[in-house]
């Protein structure tokens, strides 16, 4: 687990990043 976490993102981290990007895009595009 530790090795995989150091090398790449976990599913939770990926979902958080995608959510943040989605929110930023939703706010930036209309404005």
Buried (B, 14 or more C-beta within 10 A) or exposed (E): EEEEEEEEEEEEEEEEEEEEEEEEEEEEEEE
